[in-house]
Amino acid sequence: MNRRASAAFGLALSVLFVASQEGPRPEPPPLEEVRFPPYETMTLANGLTVFALEHDEQPVVAVQLVLGAGAANDPGDLPGLAMFTGSLLQTGAAARTATEIAEAIDASGGQLTVAPGREATTITASVLRDSTDLAFELMRDMVLLPAFAQDEIERLRQQSLSAITANLQDPDFLADTVFTKVLYGSHPYAHPADGTPASIGRITREDIVRFHETWFAPETAVLAIVGALTPDEALGLAEQWFGGWERKDPPSVDLAGPEPVGGTRIVIVDNPLSVQTEIRIGQTTVARNAPDYFPVLVTSYVLGGPEGRLMDSLRSGKGLTYGAFETIAARRGPGALYATTETRTETTLEAIDAIFEEIAGMQSAPVPAAELEDVKSYVIGSFPLTIEVPSDLATRLTNLVVYDLGPDYLDTYRDRIAAVDSAEVARIARDHLRREGVVLVLVGDAGAFRQGVESLGTVEVIPQAGLDLDSSTLF
């Protein structure tokens, strides 16, 4: 659940909520038939998984290659290496420079992006049908023949350091980053995906080449081709351009854990000049492919969706914030489930209490049927909007492999949301929303509220200027 979710969706849910108050509620109608378009899949001899989906409403083709080389694969002493490696792919490959790659895709009228993430690095090209070979050529060269030129490495290093320096002054970034690090401890998900000033300064070309040679492997990658091509044409292109990619047998990454927090842990990043406080409260939760993911998702919307209970209480009822949400960060390994908001310094304790009150309310009484149906209608209704264009369809397909979701996931997604009932939400609220044994991160003026939160758990105060994201103790 993204806390910057579409205002249009929020308005739609508001209308549903108001309508539910006007009289007896009829039984919800059966779900309209919205099925994911049929597609074909194959595995190349080198282990590369390929999806092909014909979508010929426009003469456009989207090609998405997802590599099992994300921040979770970073060496422990080099956070940010996956981001650094992925970001360099467009700066030169084979015989083309960064400028020549950009000019080639621009001349075709297409788009080419690289997005290094926590779990994987994603390369997406969207082009007109007659430029499909160009898209494959550019992507093949970027993945198999990257230049990793030293001047481009130094340019990216300076850009990264500037961005990180700016982020370290942003309370929102600090709250998210510290919360993740405290929650996950020594787990591969703990460190900042973009790295730290120290780690970015240490990365060498040899580190980048080693990471590329280790983790850019066909057997942990997935390729989706969606658009104005027949499945036979698409699968033939996959074999033509990526069939020669050699297997590498990369090592596995241990995503088990992390160790339990062991009592509520409270970390305050202290900025005495701050006039407001960023708040994060939460715990780990199930993996993306777990059976409980769907009831956890629905529960997170009830508590912290665009029209959820946190928003109703903290914003509409008490005027403490502009927004309060419950976020679920889906992962291959343990995910994160946490409340997020910001409030004025003087209302910090009141906001924390209000969040815990709403969690307690979900644990003490079943969610009314009308409220639950409105939330499920919102989630179900948004699904068709995510399968309208080729690039979105490609993302849905590659996610099947990235998160090991199973072949029936897309066809049963809406049905599984619809099947979540009040009893399941109550169980999830008891098991996955806690008041004790959580991580609470506050970024603001510690002197104004430290004493008030000491009754909740162990408090650590770290001056913002002394925060060290490379240290296990954060200072």
QUIQUIDA-V812261 format. One record per residue. N is the residue number from 1. RES is the residue in one small letter. PSI is psi in degrees with one decimal (* if undefined). Layout:
BEGIN
N/RES/PSI  N/RES/PSI
END
This chain:
BEGIN
1/m/112.0  2/n/130.9  3/r/-9.4  4/r/34.5  5/a/158.6  6/s/132.7  7/a/-30.5  8/a/-41.0  9/f/-42.3  10/g/-41.8  11/l/-41.3  12/a/-41.3  13/l/-35.2  14/s/-42.7  15/v/-43.4  16/l/-40.5  17/f/-46.0  18/v/-42.9  19/a/-32.6  20/s/-16.1  21/q/-3.0  22/e/-5.6  23/g/-173.4  24/p/139.9  25/r/124.2  26/p/163.1  27/e/137.5  28/p/140.7  29/p/159.4  30/p/150.9  31/l/134.9  32/e/151.0  33/e/109.4  34/v/96.9  35/r/147.6  36/f/138.6  37/p/149.8  38/p/147.8  39/y/165.3  40/e/153.9  41/t/151.1  42/m/162.4  43/t/122.4  44/l/165.6  45/a/-26.8  46/n/0.3  47/g/-4.5  48/l/124.2  49/t/133.1  50/v/132.5  51/f/142.5  52/a/124.2  53/l/120.1  54/e/126.3  55/h/89.6  56/d/28.4  57/e/-28.3  58/q/156.6  59/p/54.7  60/v/145.3  61/v/131.3  62/a/130.2  63/v/121.3  64/q/124.7  65/l/121.8  66/v/122.9  67/l/137.1  68/g/60.2  69/a/71.6  70/g/-171.6  71/a/-25.5  72/a/-17.5  73/n/-3.0  74/d/141.0  75/p/150.0  76/g/-30.0  77/d/3.5  78/l/59.5  79/p/139.4  80/g/-5.6  81/l/-39.9  82/a/-44.1  83/m/-44.6  84/f/-46.5  85/t/-48.1  86/g/-40.4  87/s/-22.4  88/l/-10.8  89/l/-35.4  90/q/2.9  91/t/8.5  92/g/130.6  93/a/139.7  94/a/-123.4  95/a/-0.6  96/r/141.0  97/t/175.5  98/a/-42.8  99/t/-42.0  100/e/-35.5  101/i/-47.3  102/a/-42.7  103/e/-37.7  104/a/-45.6  105/i/-35.8  106/d/-41.7  107/a/-26.5  108/s/-8.8  109/g/13.8  110/g/-172.0  111/q/145.7  112/l/122.0  113/t/152.0  114/v/128.8  115/a/93.5  116/p/135.6  117/g/-171.1  118/r/-43.2  119/e/-29.2  120/a/170.8  121/t/126.8  122/t/128.1  123/i/125.8  124/t/129.6  125/a/134.6  126/s/119.2  127/v/164.2  128/l/154.0  129/r/-40.8  130/d/-3.8  131/s/15.6  132/t/-42.2  133/d/-37.7  134/l/-44.0  135/a/-46.0  136/f/-40.5  137/e/-46.2  138/l/-45.1  139/m/-42.0  140/r/-46.9  141/d/-41.2  142/m/-38.0  143/v/-40.9  144/l/-27.2  145/l/47.1  146/p/145.8  147/a/-39.3  148/f/49.6  149/a/141.2  150/q/-38.8  151/d/-34.3  152/e/-35.4  153/i/-44.4  154/e/-37.0  155/r/-44.8  156/l/-36.1  157/r/-45.9  158/q/-40.0  159/q/-42.1  160/s/-44.0  161/l/-39.7  162/s/-42.8  163/a/-42.9  164/i/-41.2  165/t/-42.3  166/a/-41.8  167/n/-34.0  168/l/-6.0  169/q/-0.2  170/d/113.7  171/p/-35.9  172/d/-46.8  173/f/-45.5  174/l/-43.1  175/a/-46.5  176/d/-44.4  177/t/-44.8  178/v/-41.2  179/f/-47.4  180/t/-42.1  181/k/-42.0  182/v/-42.1  183/l/-42.9  184/y/-12.2  185/g/-116.4  186/s/8.7  187/h/152.9  188/p/-17.7  189/y/-4.3  190/a/-40.5  191/h/159.3  192/p/127.6  193/a/-31.4  194/d/-1.4  195/g/-174.2  196/t/163.9  197/p/-41.1  198/a/-45.1  199/s/-39.6  200/i/-35.6  201/g/-24.9  202/r/-19.4  203/i/129.1  204/t/167.1  205/r/-36.6  206/e/-38.7  207/d/-43.3  208/i/-47.0  209/v/-42.1  210/r/-43.9  211/f/-45.1  212/h/-46.4  213/e/-28.8  214/t/-46.3  215/w/-16.5  216/f/83.6  217/a/138.0  218/p/-31.9  219/e/-11.6  220/t/18.0  221/a/163.7  222/v/138.4  223/l/126.5  224/a/132.4  225/i/114.0  226/v/130.7  227/g/-150.5  228/a/56.5  229/l/145.5  230/t/157.2  231/p/-38.5  232/d/-41.5  233/e/-44.7  234/a/-46.8  235/l/-33.6  236/g/-39.1  237/l/-38.0  238/a/-44.4  239/e/-41.0  240/q/-44.8  241/w/-26.0  242/f/1.3  243/g/-25.7  244/g/2.2  245/w/120.1  246/e/142.1  247/r/152.0  248/k/-16.0  249/d/61.9  250/p/156.3  251/p/162.6  252/s/158.8  253/v/127.8  254/d/109.7  255/l/12.0  256/a/161.2  257/g/-153.8  258/p/179.6  259/e/142.2  260/p/149.2  261/v/-37.8  262/g/73.9  263/g/159.5  264/t/129.3  265/r/123.8  266/i/122.8  267/v/124.0  268/i/120.8  269/v/110.1  270/d/123.6  271/n/96.9  272/p/-17.7  273/l/-6.2  274/s/142.7  275/v/-0.7  276/q/168.0  277/t/129.7  278/e/135.0  279/i/132.5  280/r/129.9  281/i/121.7  282/g/-164.2  283/q/173.0  284/t/162.0  285/t/-165.3  286/v/160.3  287/a/164.4  288/r/-30.8  289/n/9.0  290/a/146.9  291/p/-31.3  292/d/-2.2  293/y/-40.8  294/f/-47.4  295/p/-32.3  296/v/-42.6  297/l/-48.5  298/v/-42.2  299/t/-40.2  300/s/-34.5  301/y/-39.9  302/v/-46.0  303/l/-45.0  304/g/29.4  305/g/-179.6  306/p/-28.7  307/e/31.4  308/g/-177.8  309/r/-36.0  310/l/-43.8  311/m/-43.1  312/d/-40.6  313/s/-55.4  314/l/-35.4  315/r/-59.6  316/s/-42.9  317/g/-44.6  318/k/-10.3  319/g/36.0  320/l/-15.1  321/t/166.2  322/y/-19.5  323/g/140.8  324/a/128.7  325/f/161.1  326/e/117.3  327/t/136.1  328/i/118.4  329/a/105.0  330/a/139.0  331/r/160.8  332/r/-38.3  333/g/-155.0  334/p/129.7  335/g/-175.4  336/a/140.0  337/l/114.5  338/y/150.9  339/a/144.4  340/t/132.0  341/t/173.4  342/e/149.7  343/t/168.3  344/r/150.1  345/t/-44.2  346/e/-13.2  347/t/14.9  348/t/-50.9  349/l/-37.7  350/e/-39.5  351/a/-42.4  352/i/-46.0  353/d/-39.8  354/a/-38.4  355/i/-47.2  356/f/-33.2  357/e/-41.6  358/e/-36.4  359/i/-45.0  360/a/-37.7  361/g/-37.1  362/m/-26.7  363/q/-22.3  364/s/-17.6  365/a/142.0  366/p/148.5  367/v/126.7  368/p/146.5  369/a/-41.7  370/a/-43.2  371/e/-43.6  372/l/-41.9  373/e/-36.9  374/d/-43.2  375/v/-45.8  376/k/-36.5  377/s/-38.0  378/y/-46.8  379/v/-45.4  380/i/-41.9  381/g/-24.3  382/s/-17.3  383/f/-47.5  384/p/-27.1  385/l/-15.5  386/t/5.8  387/i/36.6  388/e/-34.2  389/v/157.5  390/p/-42.2  391/s/-37.3  392/d/-39.6  393/l/-40.2  394/a/-42.2  395/t/-42.9  396/r/-39.5  397/l/-46.0  398/t/-31.1  399/n/-27.8  400/l/-38.2  401/v/-44.0  402/v/-42.3  403/y/7.6  404/d/57.4  405/l/-17.4  406/g/152.6  407/p/-21.5  408/d/2.9  409/y/-48.9  410/l/-35.8  411/d/-21.8  412/t/0.9  413/y/-54.2  414/r/-35.9  415/d/-37.2  416/r/-35.6  417/i/-45.7  418/a/-28.6  419/a/-13.3  420/v/125.3  421/d/177.2  422/s/-35.5  423/a/-39.8  424/e/-40.9  425/v/-41.1  426/a/-40.8  427/r/-44.5  428/i/-40.5  429/a/-38.6  430/r/-40.9  431/d/-25.3  432/h/-7.9  433/l/113.1  434/r/155.9  435/r/-27.1  436/e/154.6  437/g/30.0  438/v/171.2  439/v/128.5  440/l/117.3  441/v/130.7  442/l/131.2  443/v/111.7  444/g/-156.8  445/d/96.7  446/a/-35.3  447/g/-22.2  448/a/-20.1  449/f/-1.9  450/r/-49.2  451/q/-35.6  452/g/-25.2  453/v/-4.7  454/e/-22.9  455/s/-13.0  456/l/-24.0  457/g/-170.2  458/t/127.7  459/v/130.6  460/e/131.1  461/v/125.8  462/i/119.6  463/p/135.1  464/q/-39.6  465/a/-21.1  466/g/7.1  467/l/129.3  468/d/102.7  469/l/-9.6  470/d/-15.6  471/s/143.1  472/s/-22.6  473/t/-4.9  474/l/7.1  475/f/*
END
